[in-house]
Amino acid sequence: MMCVSLSREFWQKIFITLNTLFVIFNIILLILGIITQNTLSKYTTILNTPISAIIPTILFTGCFGLIAALIGYIGLWKPMNSIALMHIISLCIVTLIEIGIATTSAVMYDQFYTTTHSALLDTVKFYYEKPQYEMEMDHLQSEFKCCGAESYLDYRKLGLNIPFSCIIGYLVYARGCVHILTDYIQQYTIVFISLCFIFSIIQGVYLIISILMLNRTMDTKNLCT
């Protein structure tokens, strides 16, 4: 008599599908993390942003999640309890980190706005005094089509000329860079939070099933010996 579960092929298909979803999710996480990091790194002098500390964690989680999914594939092709256990442990770590990222991102967004607001007001104040401030602020204003911290009036209030990077034709960009930059970060933050929470739930269910299947396999082997 063969000690093989009748639903083994079914569970293999489920595990392959879910691991493929985990791979796609972690690739998306890596791409979004890299895009956000590259954007913020252009303005390291004028910005002092707490959200940037989360980005390396996101990149690490994306890489670690890919490794966890790869271990899962290996476990399907070469069934071993040690590989299955390694897959479960690594996925547990990834899931906990993702929950942490989602929670921290929601809290850090408000800090990002406050810090960015203060930093850009200082940048406007010293715009014509510090060349590095001028260069990065010009790049920020040109790329995001904004002017000043709150608006172009920030320059007027300080008795400064409005920079050419704020001007398009005969018009001046109306919105301040704080609002546009925080809106930009917010869209990525919402995606991070949504994806992390959704996949944390999926991975949680997957982990429960994996643990039950591992216990069942071990019990079956014990009965067969």
Z-matrix of the N, CA and C atoms (Angstrom, degrees):
N
C 1 1.466
C 2 1.529 1 108.99
N 3 1.355 2 116.76 1 134.03
C 4 1.456 3 121.22 2 -178.70
C 5 1.524 4 108.99 3 -92.74
N 6 1.333 5 114.83 4 130.02
C 7 1.463 6 120.36 5 179.00
C 8 1.521 7 109.06 6 -89.73
N 9 1.319 8 116.71 7 70.98
C 10 1.460 9 121.74 8 -178.15
C 11 1.515 10 108.69 9 -125.82
N 12 1.299 11 117.08 10 132.85
C 13 1.459 12 120.67 11 179.34
C 14 1.514 13 110.09 12 -69.19
N 15 1.352 14 116.21 13 137.12
C 16 1.462 15 120.72 14 178.93
C 17 1.522 16 112.07 15 -65.34
N 18 1.338 17 118.18 16 -24.22
C 19 1.463 18 121.82 17 -176.73
C 20 1.527 19 112.78 18 -98.66
N 21 1.311 20 117.27 19 17.41
C 22 1.464 21 120.37 20 -175.73
C 23 1.524 22 112.07 21 -61.31
N 24 1.337 23 117.98 22 -45.26
C 25 1.461 24 121.11 23 179.89
C 26 1.527 25 111.10 24 -63.21
N 27 1.324 26 115.92 25 -38.38
C 28 1.466 27 120.42 26 178.68
C 29 1.526 28 110.66 27 -61.30
N 30 1.336 29 116.67 28 -47.85
C 31 1.456 30 120.40 29 -179.17
C 32 1.522 31 111.80 30 -66.88
N 33 1.327 32 117.25 31 -33.55
C 34 1.463 33 120.34 32 176.64
C 35 1.525 34 110.89 33 -62.15
N 36 1.336 35 115.97 34 -42.85
C 37 1.471 36 120.14 35 178.37
C 38 1.528 37 110.96 36 -63.87
N 39 1.338 38 115.88 37 -40.73
C 40 1.465 39 120.32 38 177.84
C 41 1.527 40 110.58 39 -62.34
N 42 1.337 41 116.72 40 -46.59
C 43 1.461 42 121.12 41 -178.76
C 44 1.528 43 111.56 42 -64.66
N 45 1.334 44 117.21 43 -39.99
C 46 1.470 45 120.83 44 178.42
C 47 1.526 46 110.25 45 -63.52
N 48 1.329 47 115.96 46 -44.90
C 49 1.469 48 120.72 47 -179.88
C 50 1.525 49 111.38 48 -61.88
N 51 1.326 50 116.19 49 -47.18
C 52 1.461 51 120.30 50 -178.19
C 53 1.522 52 111.97 51 -67.38
N 54 1.331 53 117.39 52 -40.10
C 55 1.466 54 120.01 53 177.75
C 56 1.521 55 111.34 54 -65.05
N 57 1.339 56 116.25 55 -34.63
C 58 1.467 57 120.03 56 175.61
C 59 1.525 58 110.51 57 -64.67
N 60 1.338 59 116.43 58 -40.98
C 61 1.467 60 120.89 59 175.92
C 62 1.528 61 110.86 60 -62.30
N 63 1.337 62 116.74 61 -39.72
C 64 1.462 63 120.57 62 179.21
C 65 1.531 64 110.65 63 -64.50
N 66 1.331 65 116.43 64 -38.87
C 67 1.468 66 120.64 65 177.81
C 68 1.524 67 109.98 66 -62.61
N 69 1.334 68 116.63 67 -47.77
C 70 1.466 69 121.32 68 179.97
C 71 1.526 70 110.58 69 -60.85
N 72 1.330 71 116.30 70 -44.71
C 73 1.462 72 121.11 71 -179.94
C 74 1.523 73 111.36 72 -60.05
N 75 1.332 74 117.04 73 -45.81
C 76 1.463 75 120.32 74 -178.08
C 77 1.523 76 112.25 75 -69.30
N 78 1.325 77 117.22 76 -31.80
C 79 1.468 78 120.27 77 174.55
C 80 1.527 79 109.80 78 -65.69
N 81 1.342 80 116.52 79 -43.98
C 82 1.471 81 120.94 80 176.86
C 83 1.527 82 110.24 81 -60.50
N 84 1.337 83 116.21 82 -42.33
C 85 1.460 84 121.43 83 178.76
C 86 1.528 85 110.75 84 -60.13
N 87 1.330 86 116.41 85 -43.10
C 88 1.464 87 120.99 86 178.34
C 89 1.521 88 111.59 87 -63.97
N 90 1.332 89 116.65 88 -45.45
C 91 1.468 90 121.00 89 -178.43
C 92 1.527 91 110.95 90 -62.04
N 93 1.337 92 116.61 91 -47.99
C 94 1.465 93 120.52 92 -179.94
C 95 1.528 94 111.32 93 -63.78
N 96 1.333 95 116.24 94 -39.63
C 97 1.456 96 120.40 95 178.43
C 98 1.517 97 112.11 96 -63.92
N 99 1.328 98 116.57 97 -42.12
C 100 1.469 99 121.35 98 179.79
C 101 1.527 100 110.49 99 -66.24
N 102 1.340 101 116.96 100 -43.50
C 103 1.469 102 120.85 101 179.56
C 104 1.530 103 110.73 102 -60.75
N 105 1.328 104 116.13 103 -47.16
C 106 1.467 105 120.49 104 -179.42
C 107 1.519 106 111.35 105 -63.85
N 108 1.332 107 116.30 106 -43.60
C 109 1.463 108 120.86 107 -180.00
C 110 1.522 109 111.15 108 -63.18
N 111 1.334 110 117.41 109 -44.10
C 112 1.463 111 121.27 110 179.59
C 113 1.520 112 111.65 111 -62.56
N 114 1.330 113 116.25 112 -38.82
C 115 1.468 114 120.14 113 179.98
C 116 1.523 115 111.12 114 -65.99
N 117 1.329 116 116.75 115 -49.60
C 118 1.461 117 120.71 116 -177.46
C 119 1.525 118 112.48 117 -69.18
N 120 1.326 119 117.20 118 -30.13
C 121 1.468 120 120.56 119 -177.86
C 122 1.526 121 112.68 120 -68.05
N 123 1.330 122 117.27 121 -16.81
C 124 1.472 123 120.81 122 178.04
C 125 1.524 124 111.73 123 -72.83
N 126 1.339 125 115.85 124 -16.21
C 127 1.464 126 119.62 125 -173.48
C 128 1.525 127 111.51 126 -127.60
N 129 1.321 128 115.74 127 41.57
C 130 1.470 129 120.58 128 -175.42
C 131 1.526 130 112.73 129 -65.62
N 132 1.330 131 117.30 130 -28.52
C 133 1.461 132 120.21 131 -178.27
C 134 1.524 133 111.84 132 -76.88
N 135 1.323 134 116.78 133 -44.59
C 136 1.466 135 120.30 134 -174.95
C 137 1.526 136 113.35 135 -88.40
N 138 1.334 137 117.00 136 -14.89
C 139 1.465 138 119.89 137 179.73
C 140 1.520 139 110.48 138 -113.95
N 141 1.307 140 114.81 139 139.97
C 142 1.466 141 120.94 140 172.78
C 143 1.518 142 105.89 141 -127.98
N 144 1.355 143 116.03 142 84.96
C 145 1.457 144 120.92 143 -166.58
C 146 1.517 145 113.64 144 -106.99
N 147 1.326 146 118.85 145 122.02
C 148 1.463 147 120.99 146 179.88
C 149 1.513 148 113.55 147 -67.36
N 150 1.354 149 117.20 148 -23.91
C 151 1.463 150 119.02 149 -178.40
C 152 1.526 151 111.88 150 -67.06
N 153 1.367 152 116.25 151 -22.84
C 154 1.459 153 119.20 152 -179.17
C 155 1.528 154 111.77 153 -64.24
N 156 1.345 155 116.77 154 -24.44
C 157 1.464 156 120.13 155 178.18
C 158 1.522 157 111.19 156 -68.21
N 159 1.324 158 117.64 157 -22.67
C 160 1.461 159 121.55 158 -179.65
C 161 1.524 160 110.82 159 -78.21
N 162 1.335 161 116.23 160 -30.31
C 163 1.465 162 120.79 161 -173.26
C 164 1.528 163 112.56 162 -57.78
N 165 1.356 164 119.64 163 -48.79
C 166 1.470 165 118.48 164 177.62
C 167 1.529 166 112.89 165 -57.85
N 168 1.348 167 116.10 166 -34.79
C 169 1.469 168 120.01 167 177.57
C 170 1.519 169 110.63 168 -65.56
N 171 1.336 170 116.17 169 -40.48
C 172 1.465 171 121.01 170 177.89
C 173 1.528 172 110.36 171 -63.02
N 174 1.326 173 116.57 172 -44.07
C 175 1.469 174 120.86 173 179.59
C 176 1.529 175 110.76 174 -64.43
N 177 1.335 176 116.18 175 -42.33
C 178 1.468 177 120.21 176 177.59
C 179 1.524 178 110.82 177 -61.90
N 180 1.340 179 115.65 178 -43.72
C 181 1.467 180 120.28 179 -179.09
C 182 1.518 181 111.23 180 -63.64
N 183 1.347 182 116.47 181 -40.06
C 184 1.463 183 120.27 182 177.59
C 185 1.519 184 111.82 183 -60.82
N 186 1.335 185 116.11 184 -45.12
C 187 1.475 186 120.53 185 179.03
C 188 1.529 187 111.21 186 -66.29
N 189 1.331 188 116.03 187 -44.88
C 190 1.466 189 120.72 188 -178.75
C 191 1.526 190 110.77 189 -66.02
N 192 1.337 191 116.00 190 -36.20
C 193 1.463 192 120.39 191 177.62
C 194 1.516 193 112.15 192 -65.03
N 195 1.339 194 116.44 193 -38.07
C 196 1.470 195 120.51 194 176.81
C 197 1.525 196 110.65 195 -63.98
N 198 1.330 197 115.86 196 -40.92
C 199 1.468 198 120.17 197 178.27
C 200 1.530 199 110.42 198 -63.85
N 201 1.344 200 116.06 199 -42.03
C 202 1.474 201 120.40 200 179.38
C 203 1.525 202 110.96 201 -61.66
N 204 1.351 203 116.23 202 -42.27
C 205 1.470 204 120.38 203 178.61
C 206 1.527 205 110.75 204 -65.98
N 207 1.336 206 116.34 205 -38.76
C 208 1.470 207 120.87 206 178.51
C 209 1.526 208 110.60 207 -62.74
N 210 1.329 209 116.24 208 -41.18
C 211 1.470 210 120.18 209 176.58
C 212 1.523 211 110.34 210 -61.32
N 213 1.339 212 115.93 211 -36.61
C 214 1.464 213 120.37 212 177.34
C 215 1.515 214 112.15 213 -62.77
N 216 1.349 215 116.58 214 -41.94
C 217 1.468 216 120.43 215 177.07
C 218 1.527 217 110.91 216 -62.96
N 219 1.331 218 115.27 217 -43.15
C 220 1.470 219 119.66 218 179.48
C 221 1.525 220 110.14 219 -61.13
N 222 1.333 221 115.99 220 -40.07
C 223 1.461 222 120.38 221 178.89
C 224 1.518 223 113.20 222 -63.51
N 225 1.345 224 116.83 223 -31.04
C 226 1.466 225 120.41 224 177.68
C 227 1.522 226 111.49 225 -73.67
N 228 1.334 227 115.22 226 -39.04
C 229 1.467 228 119.28 227 -178.64
C 230 1.531 229 112.19 228 -77.62
N 231 1.329 230 114.97 229 -31.47
C 232 1.463 231 119.61 230 -178.75
C 233 1.528 232 108.39 231 -132.78
N 234 1.332 233 117.39 232 80.51
C 235 1.467 234 121.70 233 -174.90
C 236 1.528 235 112.77 234 -58.88
N 237 1.321 236 115.33 235 115.03
C 238 1.464 237 122.14 236 175.68
C 239 1.523 238 107.78 237 -145.63
N 240 1.313 239 115.57 238 137.03
C 241 1.465 240 119.44 239 -178.85
C 242 1.527 241 112.26 240 -60.45
N 243 1.326 242 117.05 241 -35.81
C 244 1.466 243 120.75 242 -179.25
C 245 1.530 244 111.18 243 -65.41
N 246 1.350 245 116.44 244 -40.52
C 247 1.468 246 120.66 245 178.40
C 248 1.527 247 110.19 246 -67.48
N 249 1.333 248 115.94 247 -42.84
C 250 1.469 249 120.45 248 178.57
C 251 1.527 250 110.91 249 -61.04
N 252 1.324 251 116.38 250 -41.39
C 253 1.460 252 120.99 251 179.52
C 254 1.530 253 110.87 252 -65.96
N 255 1.328 254 116.06 253 -40.97
C 256 1.461 255 120.96 254 177.53
C 257 1.534 256 110.83 255 -62.21
N 258 1.335 257 115.50 256 -41.69
C 259 1.466 258 121.48 257 178.62
C 260 1.528 259 110.73 258 -62.28
N 261 1.319 260 116.74 259 -44.56
C 262 1.466 261 121.75 260 -179.35
C 263 1.529 262 111.09 261 -64.01
N 264 1.324 263 116.76 262 -45.35
C 265 1.470 264 120.80 263 -179.21
C 266 1.526 265 111.04 264 -63.80
N 267 1.340 266 116.58 265 -46.57
C 268 1.470 267 120.24 266 -179.08
C 269 1.523 268 111.31 267 -63.66
N 270 1.333 269 116.94 268 -38.44
C 271 1.464 270 120.60 269 179.55
C 272 1.531 271 110.90 270 -70.68
N 273 1.320 272 117.09 271 -32.68
C 274 1.472 273 121.05 272 174.82
C 275 1.529 274 110.34 273 -61.71
N 276 1.333 275 115.59 274 -44.79
C 277 1.467 276 120.77 275 179.59
C 278 1.523 277 110.27 276 -62.00
N 279 1.340 278 116.13 277 -46.24
C 280 1.468 279 121.15 278 179.64
C 281 1.525 280 110.81 279 -59.71
N 282 1.322 281 116.59 280 -44.87
C 283 1.472 282 121.24 281 -178.89
C 284 1.523 283 111.60 282 -61.75
N 285 1.323 284 117.08 283 -43.56
C 286 1.464 285 121.03 284 179.32
C 287 1.528 286 111.14 285 -64.55
N 288 1.342 287 116.61 286 -40.56
C 289 1.467 288 120.30 287 178.55
C 290 1.523 289 110.57 288 -65.35
N 291 1.332 290 116.94 289 -40.65
C 292 1.467 291 120.91 290 179.65
C 293 1.528 292 111.42 291 -62.64
N 294 1.325 293 116.77 292 -40.84
C 295 1.468 294 120.25 293 176.31
C 296 1.531 295 109.87 294 -62.77
N 297 1.334 296 115.49 295 -40.61
C 298 1.464 297 120.34 296 177.66
C 299 1.519 298 112.23 297 -63.73
N 300 1.344 299 116.54 298 -41.99
C 301 1.466 300 121.14 299 178.50
C 302 1.522 301 110.72 300 -61.89
N 303 1.327 302 116.26 301 -46.58
C 304 1.464 303 120.94 302 -178.49
C 305 1.530 304 110.85 303 -61.31
N 306 1.324 305 116.26 304 -44.22
C 307 1.469 306 120.62 305 -179.26
C 308 1.522 307 111.32 306 -67.88
N 309 1.331 308 116.29 307 -45.63
C 310 1.462 309 121.16 308 -178.38
C 311 1.522 310 111.64 309 -66.21
N 312 1.330 311 117.31 310 -39.89
C 313 1.467 312 121.26 311 -179.72
C 314 1.520 313 110.96 312 -60.11
N 315 1.326 314 116.57 313 -40.18
C 316 1.465 315 120.78 314 179.82
C 317 1.529 316 110.73 315 -64.04
N 318 1.337 317 116.93 316 -39.37
C 319 1.465 318 121.37 317 -179.31
C 320 1.524 319 110.96 318 -74.89
N 321 1.336 320 116.94 319 -41.87
C 322 1.453 321 121.93 320 -174.13
C 323 1.521 322 113.19 321 -71.46
N 324 1.330 323 117.77 322 -19.36
C 325 1.461 324 119.83 323 -178.37
C 326 1.527 325 111.10 324 -61.11
N 327 1.331 326 117.42 325 -43.56
C 328 1.467 327 121.07 326 178.88
C 329 1.525 328 110.87 327 -63.55
N 330 1.325 329 116.62 328 -38.99
C 331 1.460 330 120.47 329 177.37
C 332 1.521 331 110.71 330 -66.03
N 333 1.333 332 115.70 331 -36.43
C 334 1.462 333 120.18 332 178.66
C 335 1.527 334 110.42 333 -60.92
N 336 1.335 335 116.84 334 -44.18
C 337 1.470 336 120.71 335 179.95
C 338 1.528 337 110.47 336 -62.10
N 339 1.322 338 116.99 337 -47.32
C 340 1.467 339 121.29 338 -177.94
C 341 1.520 340 111.55 339 -62.27
N 342 1.339 341 115.95 340 -46.49
C 343 1.462 342 120.81 341 -178.80
C 344 1.519 343 111.47 342 -66.18
N 345 1.328 344 116.86 343 -43.20
C 346 1.461 345 121.54 344 -179.99
C 347 1.521 346 111.00 345 -64.10
N 348 1.316 347 116.83 346 -41.32
C 349 1.466 348 121.60 347 179.21
C 350 1.525 349 110.68 348 -59.57
N 351 1.323 350 116.25 349 -48.46
C 352 1.464 351 121.07 350 -179.77
C 353 1.529 352 111.43 351 -65.49
N 354 1.344 353 116.21 352 -43.12
C 355 1.467 354 121.00 353 -177.51
C 356 1.524 355 111.74 354 -64.85
N 357 1.321 356 117.85 355 -42.55
C 358 1.468 357 120.61 356 -178.22
C 359 1.523 358 112.15 357 -72.91
N 360 1.325 359 117.81 358 -31.03
C 361 1.469 360 119.75 359 173.84
C 362 1.527 361 110.34 360 -63.21
N 363 1.340 362 116.53 361 -41.31
C 364 1.468 363 120.70 362 176.16
C 365 1.519 364 111.00 363 -65.41
N 366 1.332 365 116.49 364 -37.37
C 367 1.463 366 120.86 365 179.83
C 368 1.525 367 110.74 366 -63.51
N 369 1.329 368 116.59 367 -43.53
C 370 1.471 369 120.70 368 177.86
C 371 1.529 370 109.91 369 -61.67
N 372 1.316 371 116.15 370 -41.69
C 373 1.465 372 121.34 371 -178.59
C 374 1.526 373 111.85 372 -60.97
N 375 1.347 374 116.11 373 -39.89
C 376 1.472 375 120.31 374 -177.04
C 377 1.533 376 112.27 375 -106.01
N 378 1.322 377 116.20 376 19.60
C 379 1.470 378 121.35 377 -174.67
C 380 1.530 379 111.95 378 -55.79
N 381 1.319 380 117.35 379 -46.87
C 382 1.466 381 120.87 380 -176.05
C 383 1.523 382 112.84 381 -89.16
N 384 1.329 383 116.80 382 -0.67
C 385 1.462 384 120.37 383 -178.52
C 386 1.528 385 112.77 384 -101.93
N 387 1.322 386 116.21 385 -29.24
C 388 1.467 387 120.26 386 -177.36
C 389 1.528 388 109.91 387 -119.15
N 390 1.344 389 117.78 388 112.79
C 391 1.474 390 121.83 389 -176.83
C 392 1.530 391 113.92 390 -56.60
N 393 1.344 392 117.27 391 -37.78
C 394 1.464 393 119.92 392 -179.47
C 395 1.524 394 110.97 393 -66.55
N 396 1.333 395 116.41 394 -38.66
C 397 1.463 396 120.80 395 175.22
C 398 1.522 397 110.28 396 -60.98
N 399 1.336 398 114.81 397 -46.17
C 400 1.468 399 120.00 398 -178.71
C 401 1.524 400 111.20 399 -61.19
N 402 1.325 401 116.86 400 -44.55
C 403 1.461 402 121.30 401 -177.55
C 404 1.531 403 111.20 402 -64.19
N 405 1.329 404 116.66 403 -48.64
C 406 1.468 405 119.73 404 -177.99
C 407 1.531 406 111.62 405 -69.65
N 408 1.332 407 116.56 406 -37.70
C 409 1.464 408 119.57 407 179.60
C 410 1.523 409 110.54 408 -67.05
N 411 1.324 410 117.09 409 -38.94
C 412 1.470 411 120.57 410 176.52
C 413 1.526 412 110.52 411 -60.82
N 414 1.320 413 115.44 412 -43.45
C 415 1.465 414 120.13 413 179.44
C 416 1.527 415 110.64 414 -63.85
N 417 1.331 416 116.24 415 -43.05
C 418 1.468 417 121.01 416 179.36
C 419 1.527 418 111.05 417 -62.69
N 420 1.324 419 116.62 418 -46.22
C 421 1.463 420 121.50 419 -177.70
C 422 1.527 421 111.62 420 -67.11
N 423 1.319 422 116.28 421 -36.48
C 424 1.470 423 119.92 422 179.24
C 425 1.523 424 111.34 423 -72.29
N 426 1.341 425 116.13 424 -43.65
C 427 1.467 426 120.01 425 -175.92
C 428 1.528 427 112.22 426 -70.22
N 429 1.333 428 116.33 427 -41.32
C 430 1.466 429 119.93 428 -176.14
C 431 1.528 430 113.07 429 -98.57
N 432 1.343 431 116.08 430 -0.03
C 433 1.474 432 121.06 431 178.18
C 434 1.530 433 111.04 432 54.23
N 435 1.325 434 113.90 433 56.32
C 436 1.459 435 120.95 434 -179.51
C 437 1.520 436 108.77 435 -135.11
N 438 1.327 437 116.58 436 176.60
C 439 1.463 438 119.59 437 -179.50
C 440 1.522 439 110.46 438 -149.95
N 441 1.316 440 116.01 439 128.72
C 442 1.449 441 120.97 440 179.62
C 443 1.518 442 112.77 441 69.31
N 444 1.327 443 115.69 442 -167.97
C 445 1.468 444 120.17 443 177.89
C 446 1.524 445 109.91 444 -84.61
N 447 1.344 446 115.80 445 -62.38
C 448 1.464 447 120.15 446 178.53
C 449 1.529 448 111.84 447 -91.92
N 450 1.335 449 116.06 448 -35.74
C 451 1.466 450 121.90 449 177.20
C 452 1.524 451 108.27 450 -170.74
N 453 1.324 452 116.46 451 178.80
C 454 1.464 453 121.02 452 178.36
C 455 1.533 454 111.37 453 -64.18
N 456 1.329 455 116.79 454 -19.19
C 457 1.465 456 120.96 455 -179.91
C 458 1.526 457 112.35 456 -66.53
N 459 1.336 458 117.31 457 -17.16
C 460 1.470 459 120.13 458 176.88
C 461 1.521 460 110.87 459 -58.36
N 462 1.328 461 116.26 460 -38.56
C 463 1.468 462 120.51 461 178.38
C 464 1.524 463 110.53 462 -70.38
N 465 1.330 464 116.46 463 -41.88
C 466 1.464 465 121.41 464 -179.30
C 467 1.531 466 111.32 465 -61.85
N 468 1.333 467 115.86 466 -41.49
C 469 1.466 468 120.57 467 -178.27
C 470 1.525 469 111.84 468 -61.76
N 471 1.329 470 116.16 469 -29.61
C 472 1.467 471 121.29 470 -179.80
C 473 1.522 472 111.97 471 -94.10
N 474 1.336 473 116.24 472 3.56
C 475 1.459 474 120.66 473 -179.97
C 476 1.519 475 113.21 474 71.79
N 477 1.336 476 116.78 475 27.80
C 478 1.465 477 121.89 476 -178.52
C 479 1.520 478 110.77 477 -104.82
N 480 1.325 479 115.06 478 151.78
C 481 1.463 480 119.75 479 174.84
C 482 1.529 481 109.81 480 -71.83
N 483 1.323 482 115.93 481 144.41
C 484 1.465 483 120.22 482 176.94
C 485 1.528 484 108.64 483 -71.71
N 486 1.329 485 118.87 484 126.80
C 487 1.478 486 121.63 485 -177.84
C 488 1.532 487 112.36 486 -61.84
N 489 1.325 488 115.20 487 153.14
C 490 1.468 489 120.41 488 178.18
C 491 1.531 490 111.68 489 -63.46
N 492 1.341 491 116.52 490 -26.02
C 493 1.468 492 119.78 491 179.74
C 494 1.526 493 112.02 492 -68.81
N 495 1.350 494 116.62 493 -12.51
C 496 1.471 495 121.19 494 177.42
C 497 1.527 496 112.07 495 -91.59
N 498 1.318 497 115.34 496 -11.51
C 499 1.464 498 119.87 497 -170.28
C 500 1.521 499 110.81 498 -105.11
N 501 1.325 500 115.96 499 134.82
C 502 1.454 501 122.24 500 172.99
C 503 1.532 502 107.21 501 -129.38
N 504 1.314 503 115.73 502 109.29
C 505 1.464 504 120.44 503 -174.57
C 506 1.517 505 109.89 504 67.56
N 507 1.329 506 116.09 505 -120.22
C 508 1.464 507 121.69 506 176.89
C 509 1.529 508 111.78 507 -103.85
N 510 1.299 509 116.30 508 8.13
C 511 1.459 510 121.33 509 -175.78
C 512 1.525 511 111.40 510 -110.42
N 513 1.327 512 114.87 511 158.10
C 514 1.464 513 122.14 512 177.26
C 515 1.529 514 108.28 513 -118.12
N 516 1.331 515 116.21 514 137.58
C 517 1.466 516 119.24 515 176.84
C 518 1.528 517 109.29 516 -57.77
N 519 1.321 518 115.65 517 127.25
C 520 1.469 519 120.24 518 -173.17
C 521 1.523 520 113.11 519 -81.06
N 522 1.320 521 117.66 520 -39.28
C 523 1.471 522 120.59 521 -173.72
C 524 1.526 523 111.91 522 -81.57
N 525 1.325 524 114.37 523 146.40
C 526 1.452 525 119.68 524 176.83
C 527 1.518 526 111.78 525 -78.65
N 528 1.321 527 115.92 526 156.03
C 529 1.468 528 120.60 527 -175.89
C 530 1.527 529 112.36 528 -70.78
N 531 1.342 530 117.16 529 -26.08
C 532 1.467 531 119.62 530 179.08
C 533 1.522 532 110.35 531 -60.73
N 534 1.327 533 116.17 532 -47.63
C 535 1.463 534 120.75 533 -177.00
C 536 1.529 535 111.63 534 -67.48
N 537 1.318 536 116.08 535 -43.13
C 538 1.464 537 119.20 536 -178.16
C 539 1.525 538 110.92 537 -68.87
N 540 1.332 539 116.68 538 -41.53
C 541 1.467 540 119.88 539 -178.94
C 542 1.528 541 111.23 540 -67.95
N 543 1.324 542 117.04 541 -40.85
C 544 1.468 543 119.39 542 178.52
C 545 1.531 544 111.32 543 -69.06
N 546 1.329 545 117.28 544 -33.50
C 547 1.475 546 120.03 545 174.41
C 548 1.520 547 110.41 546 -63.73
N 549 1.342 548 114.99 547 -39.67
C 550 1.471 549 120.85 548 179.17
C 551 1.528 550 110.28 549 -63.30
N 552 1.337 551 115.91 550 -46.59
C 553 1.459 552 120.57 551 179.58
C 554 1.520 553 110.78 552 -67.69
N 555 1.328 554 116.48 553 -35.37
C 556 1.464 555 120.11 554 -178.05
C 557 1.522 556 111.94 555 -62.10
N 558 1.344 557 116.64 556 -39.11
C 559 1.462 558 118.48 557 -178.75
C 560 1.521 559 111.30 558 -63.95
N 561 1.335 560 116.81 559 -36.73
C 562 1.463 561 119.82 560 176.72
C 563 1.528 562 110.79 561 -73.49
N 564 1.327 563 116.43 562 -36.70
C 565 1.464 564 120.52 563 178.83
C 566 1.521 565 111.16 564 -61.87
N 567 1.336 566 116.09 565 -43.40
C 568 1.468 567 120.83 566 178.81
C 569 1.526 568 110.55 567 -61.83
N 570 1.337 569 116.01 568 -41.91
C 571 1.472 570 120.17 569 178.86
C 572 1.526 571 110.21 570 -64.70
N 573 1.358 572 116.74 571 -45.18
C 574 1.465 573 120.92 572 178.38
C 575 1.527 574 110.96 573 -57.14
N 576 1.326 575 115.70 574 -50.61
C 577 1.463 576 120.73 575 -177.00
C 578 1.524 577 111.08 576 -62.21
N 579 1.334 578 116.07 577 -46.76
C 580 1.473 579 120.66 578 -178.06
C 581 1.521 580 111.37 579 -62.10
N 582 1.341 581 116.22 580 -50.13
C 583 1.464 582 120.35 581 -178.31
C 584 1.524 583 111.63 582 -63.03
N 585 1.336 584 115.81 583 -44.05
C 586 1.466 585 119.20 584 -177.58
C 587 1.523 586 111.82 585 -63.73
N 588 1.331 587 117.13 586 -43.02
C 589 1.460 588 119.75 587 179.92
C 590 1.529 589 111.62 588 -68.69
N 591 1.333 590 116.62 589 -43.49
C 592 1.470 591 120.55 590 -179.38
C 593 1.523 592 110.66 591 -61.56
N 594 1.343 593 115.95 592 -48.79
C 595 1.465 594 118.92 593 -177.12
C 596 1.524 595 111.98 594 -75.26
N 597 1.311 596 117.74 595 -23.27
C 598 1.469 597 119.48 596 173.87
C 599 1.524 598 110.20 597 -64.69
N 600 1.330 599 115.86 598 -40.49
C 601 1.469 600 120.46 599 177.64
C 602 1.529 601 110.25 600 -65.82
N 603 1.353 602 116.04 601 -46.85
C 604 1.471 603 120.52 602 179.76
C 605 1.524 604 110.48 603 -60.89
N 606 1.335 605 115.78 604 -45.41
C 607 1.462 606 119.89 605 -179.53
C 608 1.526 607 111.48 606 -67.05
N 609 1.338 608 116.51 607 -33.12
C 610 1.461 609 119.90 608 176.88
C 611 1.520 610 111.57 609 -62.66
N 612 1.339 611 116.03 610 -45.73
C 613 1.473 612 120.86 611 177.14
C 614 1.526 613 110.14 612 -63.68
N 615 1.336 614 115.38 613 -42.99
C 616 1.468 615 121.20 614 179.32
C 617 1.529 616 110.62 615 -59.92
N 618 1.336 617 116.24 616 -42.03
C 619 1.463 618 120.53 617 -179.53
C 620 1.527 619 111.53 618 -65.01
N 621 1.326 620 116.33 619 -41.40
C 622 1.474 621 120.01 620 178.33
C 623 1.526 622 110.56 621 -60.60
N 624 1.339 623 115.68 622 -46.15
C 625 1.467 624 120.42 623 179.09
C 626 1.526 625 110.46 624 -63.33
N 627 1.348 626 116.49 625 -42.46
C 628 1.468 627 120.97 626 -179.03
C 629 1.521 628 111.38 627 -62.32
N 630 1.336 629 116.01 628 -42.88
C 631 1.469 630 120.01 629 179.21
C 632 1.527 631 110.93 630 -64.35
N 633 1.336 632 116.02 631 -42.82
C 634 1.468 633 120.07 632 178.29
C 635 1.524 634 111.34 633 -63.04
N 636 1.346 635 116.17 634 -41.76
C 637 1.466 636 120.51 635 179.56
C 638 1.524 637 111.36 636 -67.22
N 639 1.343 638 116.10 637 -37.52
C 640 1.465 639 119.86 638 178.62
C 641 1.528 640 110.29 639 -65.42
N 642 1.329 641 116.15 640 -43.86
C 643 1.472 642 119.88 641 177.47
C 644 1.523 643 111.25 642 -62.66
N 645 1.325 644 115.60 643 -39.39
C 646 1.465 645 120.33 644 179.84
C 647 1.527 646 110.53 645 -65.49
N 648 1.325 647 116.08 646 -41.20
C 649 1.464 648 120.48 647 179.05
C 650 1.524 649 111.10 648 -63.58
N 651 1.342 650 115.21 649 -43.67
C 652 1.466 651 119.45 650 179.97
C 653 1.527 652 111.28 651 -65.56
N 654 1.346 653 116.91 652 -39.58
C 655 1.471 654 120.31 653 177.85
C 656 1.520 655 111.24 654 -65.87
N 657 1.351 656 115.79 655 -38.88
C 658 1.469 657 120.72 656 179.80
C 659 1.525 658 110.73 657 -64.82
N 660 1.339 659 115.68 658 -41.23
C 661 1.470 660 119.49 659 178.99
C 662 1.522 661 110.88 660 -64.63
N 663 1.325 662 115.21 661 -37.87
C 664 1.470 663 118.92 662 179.02
C 665 1.525 664 111.25 663 -65.13
N 666 1.364 665 115.94 664 -36.99
C 667 1.459 666 119.93 665 178.82
C 668 1.522 667 111.64 666 -70.18
N 669 1.330 668 115.24 667 -31.36
C 670 1.466 669 119.88 668 -177.12
C 671 1.519 670 112.44 669 -79.52
N 672 1.308 671 117.62 670 -18.67
C 673 1.467 672 120.12 671 -178.08
C 674 1.520 673 110.44 672 -87.44
